């Protein structure tokens, strides 16, 4: 399977919105858990740098697996999901306005 001709960072993020944190019930993009998406179209590679809401998140393996499945459906043959803990996730500054409103963070 090959990548769509001009897949962009934003398009990958749109696909990743299908991955929902089972505990908070918001997608990982709107939660601000995606730190970076590195695309190498020539090699058909992608690396997603992301975090979890906490280092001990019980759903971490499930979320990481779901990210990998989404990347595969987009057409990436070689995919890597790298957990990043710096900076630590902070919903006050990283989550979307909608998520903050729903979580009661003003």
N, C-alpha and C positions, 0 to 999 in steps of 0.2 A: 504494500500500500504506500502511496506517495502522498506527500503533503499537498494541500491546496496551494496553488501557485504563489500566493502572496499572504500567507497566514501571518498575522501580526500579534504582537504582545496583547493588545486589547481583545482580539478574537480568542486567544487562549484563555484570557481572564473570563470572557463570557461563557466559555465551555466549562470552566472550573466552578462557575456559580451553581452547577448541578450538584456539587458536593456540599452537603449540609452537615453542620456539627450536630450530632444526635441529641446532645444535651441542651444546647442553647436554641436549636431549631432555626438557625440562620446560616446562610451559605458562607463558605470560608473566605470568599472575596470581600463581601460586605463586612464581615467580622474584622477584616484587615490582617488575616493570617498569611496572605501571600506577600512575600517581600520582594521577589524578583522572578522573572521568567526569561531564561536565556535560550534563544532559538538559534540553531545552526542548520539552516535549510539545506546546505550542500551535503551534510552528513545525515540529515533526517533525525537530528538529535534535539532534545530539549532537557533543560534542567530547571526545576521549580525549587526556589528557595522559599521555605515557609516556616512558620512556627505553629505552636499549639497554644491553647488558652493557658495551659499550665504544663510544666515539664512532666507531671505525673498524670496527664490526661488519660483516662481509661479508654477513650475512643481513638487515641492516637494511631494505633495500627490500622484501624478501620478507615480512618480519614486518609491516611497515607496511601493505603491500597486503592481507595476510591479515586484519588488524584491520579495514580498510575493508570487506572482503567480509563479515565476520561482522556488522558494524554494519548493512550493507545487508539481510542475511537477517533480522535482528531487525525491520526495518521502517523504519529511519531513512532518509529521503530525503536529507537534508543531513548529511553527516558530515565531521568534521575530525579528523585525527590530528596532534597537536602533539608534536614531540620536545622533551623537557626535559632539560637536563644538570645542573640544580642542584636538589636535591643529587645528586651523582654516585651511581650505583647501587653499593650495598654489600651483598653477599649475607649478611654477618654480621648485619645489622639489618633487611634488607628482604625476604629470602626466607623462605618458610614453614619450619617445623621439618622437614618431610619433605624438602624440597630441601636444607637445610643438612646433614641427616643423610646424604643420598645423596652430597653433594659432600664429605663428610668435614670439615665446619666445625662445631666444637663451641663 
